[in-house]
């Protein structure tokens, strides 16, 4: 395995922390999912079905 390009504080040579790279990647992925949700009806139906399953599986505590 190659050595890491981050120092002991988690910074690379540009001074960017590794969590900033992770946050950028997660933001990009969430933006893609939101775009896909509003662009594709089948994906929107898939997400709504997932929410229906979660709602009916006991995670909904009826306000408690």
C-alpha positions in Angstrom: 0.0 0.0 0.0 1.3 3.4 -0.9 2.0 6.0 1.8 -0.7 8.6 2.5 -0.4 12.1 1.1 -1.9 13.5 4.3 0.2 14.6 7.3 -0.6 13.6 10.9 -3.2 16.4 11.1 -5.0 15.2 8.1 -3.9 18.0 5.7 -2.5 17.5 2.2 0.2 19.6 0.5 -2.5 22.3 -0.4 -3.7 22.6 3.2 -7.0 20.8 2.6 -8.2 18.4 5.2 -9.3 14.9 4.2 -12.8 15.5 5.6 -13.2 18.4 3.2 -12.7 16.0 0.3 -15.2 13.6 1.9 -17.8 16.5 2.3 -17.3 17.5 -1.3 -17.9 13.9 -2.5 -21.0 13.5 -0.3 -22.4 16.8 -1.5 -21.8 15.9 -5.1 -23.5 12.5 -4.6 -26.5 14.1 -2.9 -26.8 16.7 -5.6 -26.8 13.9 -8.2 -29.5 12.0 -6.3 -31.7 15.1 -6.0 -31.3 15.9 -9.7 -32.2 12.3 -10.5 -35.2 12.4 -8.2 -36.7 15.4 -10.1 -35.6 14.2 -13.5 -36.7 10.5 -13.6 -40.1 9.4 -12.6 -39.2 5.8 -12.0 -36.4 6.8 -9.6 -38.9 9.1 -7.8 -41.4 6.2 -7.5 -38.5 4.0 -6.2 -37.6 6.6 -3.5 -41.3 7.0 -2.5 -41.6 3.2 -2.2 -38.6 3.2 0.1 -40.2 5.9 2.3 -43.4 3.9 2.4 -41.6 0.8 3.6 -39.6 2.7 6.2 -42.9 4.4 7.4 -44.7 1.0 7.7 -41.8 -0.9 9.3 -42.0 0.5 12.9 -39.6 3.4 12.5 -42.7 5.7 12.6 -43.4 6.2 16.3 -46.6 8.3 15.7 -45.1 11.4 17.2 -43.6 9.8 20.3 
